[in-house]
């Protein structure tokens, strides 16, 4: 059952009276990591290596070695570690491009495997037997702990934290039975999240296979036998450039036109933006800014930035405006916009970017891209509908995933600060 508890004041806020508070330096031994780069790792070997990039992108709070694949150190690399990671050790990513720096993995289920901590990591080994399995993995990724790291982050373009600063951060220590209960609840949510991730990935793999068949004409729909045709992208529609968007006009939540920025591509859902804009403008501001109106059902994409940004494409479902880091193409009525969108999803636009300091796309270059497509717009629409239905299903699952992630964050905030207690 759950109950509220009496709190005491500490250096990191009010915490339960019966919880201990101590600093990392008193609770953990710092073991040395290696500095082996990714190209020194392999799929084969005898010693596994935990790379900081995998902590940031692949692993959760708990790194179950039995469920996650780790790379090996190449057999020809000279490296003789003094220690190997044990169950309950914490591996921290000490470098990242943003405030994800400090993300932690608690390693469990090692068995007889030999594992070490790799490049840009901090390796903590618990002193004594203070912690129940998984508790510290969840605690050190919670807001109450990670919030302590924000003031000690160094760097601008690349963020990092030091061992020296980390030693002075605080840890809350419930009794081990309560730790176990907290970990059990959060582990159950993680199991649900893991299951959803797998389901989403399976759906995406199925969609990818379907796209490979339907968008290339390898598999034809019943009743359609006409040969496919080739068209240049410039023959399929008209390109529209974005406009400048001064800060003084940003932040309006109501208006006639959504004004999309590249950051709006982060909206969770299916492959379409479907709203999601953080800014709106009206006809008056359209006139002031000389904005071009991007018509409903146009395809918008980023045109300036790193390769990962140049691959962001969406269909807009209302008239809108876009900023000058974006471009749009309005597909003419002879062709189906959703089908063309799906075809563009298979093309890496970054390959067509200029090779200047900041890669960018031009309409003249994109116009020359050749696409193969059905001559019948009916066949185009049926194929697009099949893929759109798959997108919708994936989007619904991803929305559910976001909801459960939010539930988990809320529970972590309550349980790992002791605001809500779990007892027998």
N, C-alpha and C positions, 0 to 999 in steps of 0.2 A: 504494500500500500504506500501512498505518498502523504507526506504531511509537511507543513511549513515549520521552520525551525528558528531558534533565536540565533542572532548573529553577533559577531565581535568585529571591532575595527582593526584593520591591518594595513600594511603598506600597499596592498592592491585592492583595497575596498573592504566591505563587510562580508565576512565569511562565517560559517557555522562555528559555534563556540568549541565544539569537540574536534574540529579539524586542525591539523598541524600546518604551519607555514614555514618553508625553508627555501634557501636559494640553491640553484643548480650546482654550484661549486661544492656544497656540502653533501650532495646526494649522488653525484655521478663522478666517474673517472673518465677523463678525456683520453681516448686512444687515437693514435695517428692514422689518418687516411692516406691514400696514395693520390698521385696526380696524373694517373694514366688517362690519356685522351680516348675518345670513342674509337679511333682507328686502331687502338691497341687491344680492343675487345673482339670477341669472336663467339660463334655459336657452339664451339667445342673447346674443351679444356678441363682442368681439374679444380680451379679456384674461381668461384663466382665473384662478380664485382657489382656493387650498387653505385650507379652513376647518378649524379644530381639531376640530370635531365629526365631520367625515369621517375625520380621522386616527384618532380614537378608535373609530369604529364601522364604517367601511367599508374602509379601506385596510390592507394588511399592511406588513411591513418594507420592501418594495420597491413603490413607486408607479409602475407601468408606465402611462404616460400613454396609450399605444396601446390598453390593455385596460380602463382605468377612465374613467368619465365624470366630468368636473369641471364645476362650475358656472362661469358667467361673471360678471363684474362688470357690472351694468346699464349700458347705454350713456349714460344721463343722470347717472350718478354721476361727480362731478369727482374724478379720481384720476390722478396722473401719476407713475408709479414711475421711480426712477432706474435700477433694475436689474431684470432678469427672471431667473427660476430657470433654472439650467443642469443638464444631466445630472450626477448625482453630488452635487447639493446635498441637504442634510438639513433637513427641516422637522419641528419638534418641537412637540407640543401642550403648552403650558406651564400649562394649567389643566384640571382634571377633577374629578369628584365623589369620586374615590377614588385608589388608588395607580397607576391607569393613567396618571396625569399623567407626562409625560416620554416618552410613546410617540413613536417616530420613524418617519418615512417617508423613504427615499432615493428621489429622483425620477430616473427613467430614461425613455429613449425619447421625449424631448420633440419632436424634429424642429424644425419652424419655429413651433411654438406659443409664444405669450406667456403666461407663468404667473407669478403672484406669490403670496406667503405672506400669509394673512389673519389674522383675529381670533384672539387668544390663541395665537399661534405664535412660535417662535424659528427664525430662518432662518440656517443655517450654510453657508458656501461654503468648500470646502477650499482651503488654500494649497498651491500646488505640485501635484505629481502623485504623492502618497504612497499613494493608495488605489486598489485594483482595483474596478471597478464592482460594486455591491451589498454589498461587504464591510462598510462602515460601517453600512448599514441593518440588517444582521443583528447586528453587534457591539453597536450602541447599544440594541438591544432584548433583549440577552442578560442573564442574571442578574448577570454580573460587572460590567456597566456600570450597569444599572438599580438594582442594589443600592447604588450610590454616591449615587443620587438620594434614596433614602428618608430619610436624615438631614437633607437640605436642603429637604424639602417644607414649605411654609408653609400655614397655614390649618387650619380644623377642618371646617366644612360644605363648603367648596370648597377643594381642594388646588391649590397652584401652586408653580412653581419660578422662580427669577430668573436672568437672564443672568449676573449677577455670580457667583452660586454655581456655575452651570454651567461657568464658565470654568476652575474649579479641578479639575474631574473628569478622571479619567485614561482614556487610550485605549491599547490594546495594538496594536502594529504589526508583524505578520509581514512577511516580504518579499512582494512583489506576486504572485509565482507561487503562494505558499502561500495568500495571500488569495483568489486566483482559484479554487483548488481547493476551499477551504472554501465559498466562495460558490456554486460549481457544485453541490456536494452539497446544500446547503440549498435552493437554487433548485429542484432536482429534487423535493425533498419538498414545496415550495410548489406546484409544478405539480400534484402528486398531490392536495394539499389543495384547490386551486382546482377541480380536476375533481370532487372529492367534494362540495364546496359547490354547484356547479352541478347535480349530479345530485340532491342533496337538495332544492334549490329547485324543480327540475322536478317531482319527486314531490309536493311540497307544493302546487304550482300545480294539478297533476292532481287531487289530493285536494280542493282548494278547489272546483274545477269540479264534481267529483262530488257534493260536499255541496250545492252550489247546486241541483243537479238532483234529488237523492234526498230531501233534507230539506225540500223545499218542495212535493213532489208533482208537480213539473213533468214528471218522468220517473217512470213507475210500473213496478214490477217485474212480470214476466209472471205472470198468474194473480190479480192483485189489482186490483179495480175499485171497491170500496166507497169512498164519499166520505170524505175526512179530516174529523176533528172538531176542535173547539177546546176546550182545557182551560186553566184557570188553574194556575200552578205549585203553588199551595197545595192543589189537588185531586189532584196527582200524588204527593205525599209529605209527610213530616213533617220540619220543620226542627229541627236540634239545635245548641245553642250550645256553644262551646268553654269551657275551664276555665283558670284561672290555673295557672301552672307555675313555682313558685319555683326559683331557681337551685340550691338544695341538693338537689333531686330530679333535676336534669338531668345528663347525661353517662353514664348507665347504658347499656351496649351490649347488655344481655340483659334479657329480661323477657317477660311475656305479651303486652303491648300496645305497639305503636309509639305514641309520642307525637309527633304532627306539629306543627311550627312553620311559619310562613310561609316561612322560609328553606329548608325541605325542597322547596319548589316548584322550586328550582334543579336538582334531580336530573335528569341527562341520561338520555334514553330515549324511549319513546313517550309518548303523552299521559297515561298513567297513572303514578301514583307507583310502584307495584309494589315496595313496600318503601322503601328509601332514607331511612328515618328515622335521625336521629342520636341519638335518645333512646328508651328503653323503660322501662316501669313494670310493676309487678305488682299483684295485687288489693289488697294492703295499702295501697299508695300511692294506688290508685284510691279507697279508702275515706277516706284522710286528706284528699285533695284534693277529694273529692265529684265526681269526674269522671263525665261521662256517656259511656257507651261508644257510639262510632259504629259501627254494624254494617257488616260486609263489604258491598261493592258500593254504598255510599253515595257521593254526590258531595260533595267538600269544596272550599271556596274561601275566599280571603281576604275579610274583611268590613270591615277598617279600613286606610286608607292611600291613597297616591296612586293615580291611575287605573290605572296599569300593574299595580299589585299586585291591584287589584280584579278584574282579568280572569284571574287565575290559578285554574284549576279542574282537579280531578283526580278519578279514581275510586279508592277504596281497595279493595284486594283481601284485606284481613283486618280483623277487628274492631280498633279503634284508639281513641285519644283525640286531641283537637286543642286547641290553646291558644285563649285568649280573643280573639285577633285573627282567628279563623277561624270558619266556620259550615259546617254540613253539611245535606244533605237526603237522607233515606232514601226511595227511591221505592217505592211500594206494588206488590204483585205483579201488579196488572192492567196494568202498563206496564213496558217494558224500560228498565232504568237506563242502559244504554249508549246507547240511542237518545236518551233525555232529555239525557244528557251531551252528545251531539253537537249537539242543538238549542241547548243553553246555550252551546256554543262559538261560536255565531253571534250571541249577544246580548252587547252591551257592558253588563255589570252596572254599570259606573261611571256610566252615565247615570241610574241609579236611586239613586245615593248622595245623602246629605244634603250640603248646601253649607256645612258648618261648617269650622273651621280644618283638621280632619283628616277628610276624607270617609269615611263609613261606610255600610254596608248594613244594613237591618233586615228581619227575616223577614216583617213585616206588608206592607212595600212589595213585596218579591220575590214574595209569595204572589199578587199581583194581575197578574203578568206572564202574558200569554196566549200559549200555544203551539198550533200546528196540528200534528196527528199522525195517523197511520193508526189507524183504530178496531181493527184486528187487531194483537195483540201479535206474531203471527208475522211480519207485514210489518215491524214495528218491529225485530225481532231480526235479520232478514235484512239490512236496511239497516245496522244497527249493526255487523254482522259484516263487511260489505264495507268500511266505514270503519275498523274496528278492524284488519283485515288491512293496510290502507294505512298506518295508524299504526305497526304493527309493522315494516313494511319501512322506513319513515322512521327509526324508532328504531334499527334495526340499522345503518343507514348513519351515523346520528349517533354511535353508539357507536364505529364504526370511525374516524370523524373524530376523536373524542377520543383514541383510541389513537394515531393518527398524529401528532396534536398533541403528545402526550407523548413520542413518539419524537423528534420535532423538537427539543423542549426539551432532552431528554437529549443529543442530538448537539450542539446549540449550546453546552451547558455543557462538553462535552468538547473540541470543536474550537476554540471561541473563547477558551478559556483555555490552549490548547496542551497539555492533558493527553494528548490523542491528536493525533498529527501526520499530515498527509497529504503524501506525497512521491511522486516518480515511481517 
